[in-house]
């Protein structure tokens, strides 16, 4: 570059005036080497292009272009993501006793493409075209407009006498021009980097409703890489200017310019900003951030504004970029802090919780004890009588769906899965299997959220100044009286760090029989029978799930892995209530519900991959309530338990309970020359529910990984492990003593329920066929039949809670499974049981939809009620692992884990839907695509591998050609929650 400069009539390295004073010399030197106003056009071009792209994407989002042919072509590639794992790494980690780790993963192709566009655009405006444009150039500049930056620069530098020495011509490239230009683009990227990190609108511009509605959960990855791009450009800026200061020498002394630059205060500001930025970069390395998140968080908050301020003081001519970024950051922090004060009761009046009482619930053994009131007017076309329920009876009977659409629907709601509502500002914490803590919080200030959004939770007794993100497993029901509809539920599984501290604290308080922390100002309220109360604060809500219009899709498939079920539960509850006729506008979502214009959803399928049978307790009450509200024709629940090893097969004939998951085969009479057509009941039962059978090669359950060596390459192209689908990074899978017996009990309960359901189904079909044949042969009617299909009613066996059986061997389990039990005989067949199905016991032939059929009111899911009793665990040794090491012996006598009777019964009912094995997700998705009456929405939340697998399967199922033919079943939209802070 120096050679070209000397050969040119217009040198690229202009001469500086000779001043005797060192500070005056370096001031003049740096003034001469400042970019002109016209040269800043590149930063404006970048932001104009960014705004155009943002507006275009927002328009495409609101026009739902992604659901059409072009959108399908884009989604088929954009949603995919790649994962990678070193060969034999699983075996090596197991041999060394190392914890399971998820494979290395890249983000989705759409995110990579977005980052590539940003990087390419930044590099183009950094290096394409001449660096230094002559002042007064005819290109687009701010020269013709009043500019505050010029006067600010003169006051800051006090260099008005030096501008005459600036080049008045265009310079294509030089060390100092390229260094200035890369620094300019680094300044330009500051506001964008901050915008990607902001959480709360209106400052988080990308999350505004009229734009793309992307929150920080989808943009944090771009924030990290934009920050790295800024650091890269800053390093180039420092490197180019270092070369410039080394090659330039002062004529009077012969010393390099670097020597004199240290006397210039703005040069010191530059190195201070670069030092802060370097420290930020080092602390942001994933290994360091995960190991020392609290330190990273505090230093991030300290160093970000310091970097921006030092950068602005370093170069005032373009410091508005720094002030804009700092204004966005400070404004959003102030907004969030003010909202935090209101939400947590420190500012303004608090919302009272009139329902903070212990609710005495009758036992559910006599039926569904908690009726869900409905204001739906009865269908007058239906005959009334003793067998017909009145308005206000259990939902899902005669008045589902509502006819006509109701105006007031606040009576229909999901009840809380506990009998206790905590006082505002406190969290009710309960210990669950799998080292999981369930938190229930009601905020003092009114707070609403959309299904699937997450919050930042802080518990001062654990850590006072840090908060951690967790997805709400509940929905906001604005029409529920009192505070019940505003209960935030979180399922927090212990890992390392804060979650482990929370688990240890709750376990220790439970063992000591402490119900609250001493020193926390607990208001006068009734105390819970189980669990503890902790002061808790909430910040939020956040999350891009607010952009999802669930009711625009005829079918919704919800897939969750492990503790990702929190996201799935909130979506499930929202869709369940909308299917029951509620307006989604009062549930945190978009307006619409069954029977209302624009509501298209007719079917929801819930698929949960979980590690242990005992983990079903996390959400059993919610699942049962959803199945009670919505008929099984609209809701299907499937739970797959992956950590179930095959029992040793004893000698002799194979045990009859061996699980292979085959669909139910409808028995037919042999030898008949002309079989009657299958009745509608038989046509709908068999294909509908996989829980009604245990063995089949045609099942959607994969058991191959139990009995064979894992292949070198799985579905994602590398070695796979069942833990990949259920365990997040850091999940503690250590099995506590006593939990193994609870797993066995839940598994046995589910197996026996499926057997009973299968026999009931087969008996109902057989009787239906007899009635059909009798009617063809002019019999007097089904009441004249003397065929006795069932001899006597029975009850399901009790779940064995003997802790000593937790060490039972595989052979013992096989013997237990093979033991015939007379208790498995089905109860007498009635019209109610005939109209019931294995899923939720709602009628397949809905009387409100088929007035010609009037059946007795079906019973809810509690028809197959459980007589299990796990509410009293008296063996303190079984749960000694709940307490941190040093306190175990001292707290052994007080340690006790209580399970609510109603919740245990819910676990028994939901256990019928929990099967061992890994699901064949591709078959499940293909089945839902064919069942759907249009486009399909898939909600997914789980570990990285599950997310990558679902993306691959969905991409394979998207069919643009099908959409072009007018068949919208080729359109599949993915709503995925996968983020990290």
N, C-alpha and C positions, 0 to 999 in steps of 0.2 A: 504493500500500500504506500510506503514511503517513497519508493521509486516513482510510482505513478504521480504522486503529489508534486515532486520536483519537476517532472516533465510537463505538468499541466500549467496552463496560464492562470488557471483558477485553482490554487492549491487546496487540497482537502484538509490540510492542517494549517489554519490561519495563524499568522504571527501575533504574539501578544506584545503589548507595549512594554517598554522597559521602565520599570519603577524600582527605585532603590529600596523601598520598604517591602519586607517579605509578605506581610499580610495584604498590602495593596497589590502586589504582584499576583499572588494566587487568586485574589478576588477578581482581578481583571482577566486572568487566564481562564478561570472557570466561567466567567460571564461570556467570553468569546465563544466557548464551547457548549453553549446552551442551544437546544433546538428552537427554531422559530415557531411562531404561532401556527403558521401554515403546515408545519410538519406534524401537528397533532391531529390531522385529519384522519390518520389511521385508527386512532382510538374511537373517533366518532363513527367511522365506517363499521367497526366491530359491533358497537352497540345498536346501530340502526339495523344491521343484519339480525342481531339477536332479537330485537323487538318484533321484526317482521316474522321470524320463525315462531316466536311465542304466540303471536296473534293467529298465525296460520294453524298451529297445532291446537289452539283453543277452539277455533271454529270447527276443525275436524272432529274434536272431541264432542262438542255439543251437537253436531250433526250426526254423530254415531256412524262415521264413515268406516270405522274399524269393523263394523258388523256386516259390511257389504263385501263384494267380490274383491275389490282392491285391498280393503282392510284385511281380508283373509289371506291374501298373498303376502302381505307384510307380516301379519301375526305368525304365519307358518314358519317364518325364519326368525322373527324378532324375539319371540318368547323363549327360545331355546337357551340353555346355558350348559357349559362344559364343566365337568369335574375330573379330577385326576388323583390317582393314588399309586404310590410306588409299589412295584410287584413284591409280594411276600411281606409287605409291611405289617399286615394284620397278624400273621403268624409270629413275626419277630416281636411285635408289641405284646402279644399274649404270652410269649415265652419269657419276656423280661418283666412281666407283671405291670406293664404300663397301662394307663387308662385309655379307653377307646377314644379315638379322634375321628372327626369327620374328614372326608377327603378334601383336598385342596379344590377350590371352586372358583370359577370366573363368574362375573355377573351375567345377566341376560344379554343377549346380542343387542337388544335395543339400547341398553345402557352403554355398552361398549361403543356402539355406533354414535350415540350422543356425545360421549367423551371424545371420540375420534374427530367429530365435527368441530368441537370446541378447540381441540389441540391444533388441528389443521388451520382453522381460522386464525387462531392466535399466532401461529408461526408465519402465516401468510402476511398478516399485518405487521409482523416484526421484521420480515426480511424482504418482502416483495416490493419492488419499486425503490426509488431514491430515498435515502434516510432523511436528508436535510433539504427541505424545500425553501426556495428563496423567499424572503419576506415580500409581501405584496403579490404573491403568486395568484394567478387567476383561478386556481383550484379552490374548492370549497373550504373556506377558512372562517374564523371568527374575527378577521381583521377589520371588517366593515362595521362591527357591532361594538358597543361599549363593553369593555372587558375589565372585570375587576382583577383578574389574575395579573395583568401587566403592572398595574399600580402596586398590587401586593408584592410582586416580585421586586419592584424598585425599592419599596420601603424595607423589605427583608434584606436584600443584598446591598442596598445603597450604592447601586452601580449605574446610575443614569448617565454618567460620563463615559461608560465603557461600551454602551450599545453601538456606538459608531464603529467599533472594531469588529462587530459580528459580520460573518460572510453575507454578502448580498446576492449570492448566486446559489444554485442547487448543487449539492454534493451527493453523488450516488452512494458511495460507501467509504467509510473510514473507521478506525478503531473507536473514536469518540462518538461518531454518529450512530454506529451500530449499538454501542453501549447505551447511549441515550434512548434509542428506540426500544430496545428490549426492556429498559427500565420503565419507559412510558407504558408499554403494554402490560407490564407487571402491575403498575398502578391501575390501569384500566380494568384488570381482572379482580381487583379487591372487592368492589361491590357485588360482583357475581358470586364470588366465593362465599361471601357473607350471606347472600340470599339463599344459597343452597343449604346453609346450616340453620337458618331461622325456622322456628317451629310454629309460631302463632301469627295468624293473620290479624290485622291488615299488613303488617310489616313483612310477613312471609308472602311475597307477592304471588309466587307460583301456586299457592294454596287457595287463592281467591276463587269464589264460586263461578265467576264469569270467565276465568282462565282455565288452565289445565287441571287445577285442584290436586296438585301433587304436593304432599307434605314432606317433611324432612326424612321420613322413613324411606322414601324413594329417591331422595336427593342427597343423602349424606355421603353416598359413595362418590357422587360427582363433586361434592364439597371437598372430600379428601384429595381427589386427583386434581382438582382445580388448584388447591393449595400447593400441591407438589409441582404443578406447572408454573405457578407463580414463583416458587422457590428456584426452579430450574432457570427461568428467565432472569431472576435476580442474580443467580450465580453467573450467568452469562454477562449480565450488566457489570458485576464486580470484576470479572475476568477481563472484559474488553477495556474497561476504564483503567485497570491495573496496568495493562499493556501500554495504554496511551500515556499514563503518567510515568512509565519507565522509559519509553522511547523519547519523550520530550524533555529537553534540558533547558535550564535557564542560561541565557547567553552570557550574563555577567559573571556567573559563578561556575557554570558547567555542571551543576548538580541536577539530578533528575527531579522532575516536578513532584514526585511522591514525597520528597523531603519537606516541601513547603505546604503540601496539602493538609498535613496534620495540624497546622496552625489555623485552619479554617473550621469554624464551629459546625457548619453544615456537613462537612466531611465527617466529623465526629458523630453527628446525628445519623449519618448513613451507616457507619459501622455499628452503632448501637442497634439500629433497626435490623441490620443483617444478623447480628448476634442473637437478638430475640427470635428472629425467624428461624435461625438454625436450631435453637433450642426447641422451638415448637415442632420443627420437623423431626428432631430426634425423639421427642416424647411421643410423637404420633406413630412411631413404628409399632405395628400390631403387638409384637411380643412385649414391649415395654408398656404399652397402654393396657393390655390385659392384666399384666402382673401388678401394675401400680395405677389403677384407674383413678383413685381418689387424688393422687398427686398430679396425674395428667389433667384431671378436671380443674383443679384449682389453678395450676400453672397456665392452663389454656385460657381461663377467664382473665388472668393477670397479664399474660404476654400478648394476647390478641390486641387489646386497645393500646398497649405500649408500642407494639410494632407499628400500628397505624399512625400513632402520634409522631413517633420518631421519623417515619417515612415522610409524613407531611412536612415536618420541620426541615427535613433534608432537602426537599425540592419544592418550595412554595408555588412555582408557576403552574404545577399540575396537582396541587394538594387537594383540590376539590374531590378527586376520586377517593382519597383517604377519608375526608370528612363525610362524604356520602356513605362510605362503608361503616364508619364509626357511628354516624347518625342512625343507620338502620340497626346496627347491633345494640346501641344504647337504648334506642326507642323501643325495640322489641323486648329487651330485658326489663325496661321500666313498665311496659304494658303487662308483661307476664307477672312481674312482681305485684303490681296493683291487683291483677285478677287473682293471684295466689292469696293475697291478703283477704280479699272478699270471699273466695271459695272456702278458705279455712277458718273463717269467723273472726279474723282480726280487724276487719273493716266492714262497716255497715251492720245491719241487723241480721242475725242468724235465723235460719229456717228451723223452726222447732220440729222435733220428732215426737209426735204424739203417740207413736206406736212402740215406744221403747218399753216393752213389757215382755214378760215371759208368757208365751201363748200355750195354754194347756191344750194339747191336741189329743183327741181320742185315738185309740189304736186303730190302725188301718186294717187290722185283721178281719174286721167285719165288713170291709169294703172300702170304697174310696171315701175317706172321712172328710176331706176338704172339697167342698163343692165349688166349682168355678161358676159364679153367677153370670148369666148372660141376659142382656136386655132385649134380645131378639124377640120380635113378635111371633107368636106361633103361626104356623102355616095352616090357615083355615081349611085348606083342601084336605088336610089329614083328619081322619076320624079321631075323635077324642074318647077317652075311656080310662078305665083303671090302669091299663097297660101303657098309656101314653104319658110321658113326662110333661110337666108344665114348664112354662118359662121360668128360668131360675134353676132348673135341674142341671145335672152335670153336662158340660159342653160336649158336643160330638154326638148328641142323640137326635132328637126330632128336628131341632131348629138349626142344624148345620147343613148347608150354608145358610146365611141369613136371607130371608125372603120377606119383604124387600130389604135393600141395604139399610142398616140402622143409622140413625142420626147420632145416637149416644151409645158408645161401646166401651165405656170405661169399666164395666163390670167384668169383662173378660180379661184375665191377666194370669201370668205365671206366678204361682206362690213361691215364696222363698223356701229353699231346701233346709231351713232350720226354724226353730221356734223362737229365735232371739234376734232382735234388731239392735245394733249397738247405738249408744248415744252419739250425737253428731261430734265429729272431730276425733273419734276413737275407732280403732280397728278391732274387730272381733277375730282373733287368730285361733285356728284349730289345726291340730296335727292330723295329717292324712297319710295313708300308706305311700311308699315310694319317696320318703323324706320330702314330703310336700306340705306346705302351709297354705291354708285357705284363709284369705283375708276378706272381711266384709267391712266396708266403710260407707258411712253417710256423711257427706260434707255439710258443715254448718250453713254455707251459702249455697244457693240453688245452682245446680250444675246439670247440664244436659250433654249427651254425647251420642254419636252415631254408632251403629253396630260395627264391631271390629276395630274401634279406635283404642289407643293405648294412653296410659297416664304415667307420669313420673311420680313415684311413691317415695316418701321419706318417713322414717320412723325415728324420731329424735333419740329414743333410748338405745338405738343401735348405732346410728351415725347421725350427727346433728346437721351437717352442712351438705350432704350429698343426697342425691335422689337417683332412682333407678327405674327404667321403663318396664311396664308390664301391661299386657292387653287385658281389658275388662272382659270377664266371662259372663256379663249380664247386660241387659239393655235398660235404657231409660224410658220408663212408662210414665209419661206426663199426666195421664188421666187416672192413675191409681191414687186413691185417697191416702193422705199421710205421707210418710217418707219411704214406704215399702218399694215404690217404683223407682227410687233413686239410689238403691243399694248398689254400690260398686263391689263386685266379686272378683278376686284375683287368685289364681292358682300359681303358687310360687314354689318351684322345686329347688331344693338346696344344691348349690354348686360350691365353688370356692368364693371367698370374699363375703360380700354383704348378705347374700342369700343363706350362706352357712351360718353366719352370725345370727340371722333372724331365726332360723331353725333351732339353733342351740338355746337362744333366749327363751323361746316359747316352750321348748321341751323342759328347760330348767324350771320355769315358772309352773308348768303343769306338774312336774314331779314334786315341787314344794307346796302344791295346792294353793298357789298365789293366783288371784284372779285379776290383779292389776299391779302396775308398778307403783311402788312407794314414791311419793314426791310429785306424781302427776296429778293435776287438779281434776279429779274425776267428779262430774256432776252427780247429783242424787239420782240414782236410777237403779233398777233391778239388775242383779248380776246374772250372768249366764250359768247354767248348770255345768257346762263343759266349755273348754277354751279359756282364753285370757283376753283382757282388754289392754291395748297399747295406744298411746297417743300417736296419731298418724296425720300427715299432711299430703295433699294431692295437688299436682300441677298438670293441667291438661284441659280438654282432651286434644290428642294429636293423632294423625294417621290418615292415609290416603283412601281408606275404605269408604270415606264419606262420598266419594265420587261414584260409587257403584249404585246403579239403578237395578236392584235385584228383581223387582217385580216386572221388569220389561222382558224377562226370560221365562218361557214356558216351563223349563226345568232348571233346577239348581242342584248341583252336586257339590257337597261339602266334604273335603278330605283334610284330615288332621293327623299329626303324628306326635305322640307324647304329650307334653305340656302345651303344645300348640293347639290343643282342644279349646283353650280359652277363646281364641278367635272364632273357632267353629261354633262354639256354644252361643255366642252372641248373635251370629248370623242365623243359626237355627231357631233361636227364640224369636227373633224378628220375623222370619218367614212363617213360623208357626202361627203367630198371632195375626199376621196379615192374611194367611189362609183361613183363619177363623173369622175374618170379617173386620178386623181392626184396621184403622187408618194408620199407615206407616208414618205419617207426619207427626203423630203423637208418640212415636216409638223411637225417635231419633233419626229416621230415614226419610225417604222421599214420600210424597203423598200418594195414597192408593191402598187398596185392600180388596179382598174377595167381593165380587158383586159391584165394584166401583169401576168407572170407565178407565181403561188403560191398564188394568191389572191382568197379566197374562199367565202368572205362575199357576201350574196345576200339580206339580210334583216336586218334592225335595227328597234327596237321598243323603244320608249322613254316614260317612265312613271314617272310622277312627282306628288308627294303628297304635297299640299301646303295649308296653313291655310286660306287664303282669296283670293277672285277673283282678288282683286287689285294687288296682288303679281305677277300676270302674267306679269305685266309690266317689271319685272326684266330682263326677257329674251325674250320678245315677238319678238323683231326685229331679234334676232338670230334664233329663231325657224321658223319664217316666211321665212327667207333666206334659211334655210336648206330645208324647204318644197318646195321652188321654185327651188332648185337645183336638188333634187332627186325625182323621181316619187314615187307616193304613194305605188306602189308595193314593193318598197324597204324601205320605211320609214313610220312608223306609230307613231303619237304623241297623247298621252293621258295625260290629266291633271285632277287631282282629288282634289277638294276643300273640305276640311273636316269641316270647320266652317260655315255650312249653316243649320240653324234651319228651320224646316217645318213651312210654313205660316199657320195661322189659316184659317180653311175652312169655308167660309161664308155659310149661309143658302141657300137652293135651290140646283140646280144641281151642281155637282163638276166642278171646273174650267177646261177648256180643256187643260190648260198648266201645269197641275199637273205632276210632273216629277217622272217617275218610271223606265225609261231607258229600254224600250223594243226594240228589234231589228225590223228593217223594215220588214213588211209583204208585199210580192209582191202581188198586186191584180191580181186575175185571174177571168175570165168570168165564171159565174156559169152556170151549165147546159150543158156545152160542154162535149160530150162523149169522145173526144180524145183531151187532151191538147197538144199543140206543145211542143217540147223540149225547155228548157230555153236557150236563146242565151248566148254567152260567157259573154257579158256585165252583164246580170242579175246574172250569176253564181258568178261573182267576186265582185259585189258591196255589196250584202247583208252581207256576212260574214266578209267583210274586215274591216268595220269601225263602231265602236260603237258610233261615234258622230252623226250618221245619225238617231238616235232614242233616245228616252228618257225614255221609259218604258219597263221593262221586268224583269221577274224573272230569265231569263237566262243571264242577264247582268253580267259584271264583276265588278259591283258597289254594295257596301254594304251600305244600308241605315238603317239597323236595330238599330244602336246606336242612331238614331234620335228619334225613337218612342218607345223604350223600355229601361228598366232599365239595366244598365251595368251588365253583369253576374259576378258571384264571380270569375270565372276563364275564361280568354280569351285564345287566341291561344298560348300564352307563359306560361300558367299555373298560372297566377295571374291576379289581377284586371288590366284593361287596360283603357286608355283614348285616344281619337283621337289626343290629343296633343303629345302623345308618338311618333307618326309617323312623325310629322312635326316640333316640337320645340326642339332645342338643349337646354342644361342646361343653364338657365339664360336668354333665349330669352324674351324680353319685348313684351307682347301681348296686351298692352294697346292700344285701338283703338282711334286714333286721331279724333277729330271732322272733318267732311267732308269726311273721308275715307269710312264711311259707304255708302254714296251716290255713291262714285266711285265703291265700290264693287257691289252695286245694278246695276249700269249702265253696268258694264262689264258682270254681270250675265245675264241681260236682252238682251244684244247684242248677247251673245253666244246662248241663247235660241232661239232668232228669227232667227239667222243664221242656226241653226240646223233644225228648222221647214222648212225654205226655201230650204235647201239642201235636206231634206227628200222628199219634194214635187217635187223638180227637179228630184230626183232619180226615184221616182215612175212614174212621167210623162215620163221620158226617157225610162224606162222599158216598160211602156204601149205602147209607140210609136214603140219601137223595136218589140214588139209582133205583132202590127198591120202591120208593114212592113213585118214581117216574114210570117204572114198569107196571106198578099196580094201577096207576091212572090209565095206562094204555089198555089194560085188561078189564076195564070197567069195574075196578074194585070200588067199594064204598068210599074209600079215602085212606089216607095214611093213619088215621086214628084206629082203623080196624086191624092194623098189622099186629101180629102176635110175636114178631121177631124181637127178642131182647138182645140188643147189641152190647150193653154194659150191665154188669151184674151188681156192682155196688160202688158207691162213691168212696174215695180215699183222699188222703192228704199227702202232700209232698213230704219227704223225710226232712227232718231237721238238719241244719248244717252242724257238723261236728266241730265244737269249739274247744276240744281238749288240746291244750298246748303240747302235750306230750306227743301228739301225732304229727307234729311239724317235722320230725326227723324221719318220717316214713320213707322207705326206700321205693325205688321204681317198681320193683316186683310187688311190693305191698299195694301200691297204687293200682297196678294192673289187676291184682286180686280183688281189690275193692270195686273196681269198675266192672269186673266180670261177675260179681255176686248178684244174682237175681233178687229182685225186691218186689214183693206183692203190692207195695205201696204205689207202684207205677201204673196200676190200672186206672183208666180214665174214669171220670165221674159220669153220672147219667147224662145222656145227650138231650139237650133242650133246644128250643128254637133260638134261645139266646146264644148257646154255645155253637149252634150251627151257623149263626150269622157272624161269628167271631173268627178272627184270623190270628195267626201267630204273632203279628207285629204289635198291635195295640188293642186287639179285641174289639175294634169298632166294626160295624157291619160292612161287608162288601156290598151288599144290596142296601143302599142308603134309602130309608123310607121317604126322606124329603125329596129324593130325586126319582123315586119310583113309587108313585102313590098307589099303584096296584098291589104292592106288597106291604103288609102291615105285620111287623114282627114285634115280639116283646122287646122292650128296651134292652140293648146290649149293655153288658157290664164293662167298666173301664179295664185298663191293663191290670188292675189288681184282682181281676177274676181268678187268675192263677196265683193266688196270694201265698206268700211265703210264711212259714212258721219258724224261720230262722231266728236265732237269738244270739247276736254277737255284741250286744250293748254293754256287757259286763265282762271285761278281761281282768281276772284277778291274779294272773300269774305275772308278777312284776318282773321276773327274770326275762320274760319274753320281750319286754320293751325297755330293758336296761340300756339299750343302745340309743334311746331317745335323748339321753342326758350326756353332756360332755363328760369326758373321762373322770376328772377328779371328784365330781359330785355324784357319781353313780351309787357308791356304797352308802353314802349318807342319805340319799333320797330314795333308796330302794323300796322302803316300806310305803312311801307316799305315792310312788309312781303308779299311774293308772290311766288307761286310755278308754274313754267311754264313747260308745257309738250309739247314736239315736236310734230307737226302735224303728221309727218310720223310715229313716234313711237306710237301715239295714234291709228292710223289706223292699225298698226301691232297688237296692243292689241285687237282691234275689230276682226281681222281675227283669231288670235290665240284663242280668247274667244270661238270660235266654238268648240274647243277641250277641253274646261274646263267644267267639270260637277261636280255637288255637290255629295258628298259621299266619302266613303272609298273604295279603290279598293280591289277586291278579288285577292290578289297577287298569291295565289296558282293556281287559274284558269288561270290567265294571263300567268304564267310560264308554266303550262301544255299545253296551247294553242301554245306557242312559241316552246316548245319541239316538238310537233307534226308537226308544220309548217316547222321546220328546216330540212335542207338536210344533217345534220351531227351534230357535237358537238356544244354546245351552250355556249357562254360566257355571264356572267351576271356582269355588273358593278353596284355597289351599293355604295351610300354615303348618309348618313342621321343620325338621332339620334340613340342612342343605341338600342332602341326597334325595329326600322325599320331594323337595321342591324341584330339583333338577329332573327327577324321574317323571313327575307329573307334567312338566313343561315338554319333555320329549314325547310323552304319550299324547298330549293334547295337540302338539304340532303335527304328529302323524295322523291324527283323526280329523284335523281341519281339512275341509274339502272345498276349495274355491269353485271347482267345476259343478258341484252340487248346488252351490249358491247361485251360480249363473243360470241353472235350470229352474230356479225358483224354489228349491228345497232348502230352507234355512237351517235344516239340521246339520248342514256342513259348516255352520258358524259356531265356534266355541270361544268364549271370552274367559280369560283367566284373571282372577283377582287374588293376588298372592301377597301374604304378609311375611316378609323375610328381611329383617333389618338388624343392624347392630349399632350400638352407640360407642 
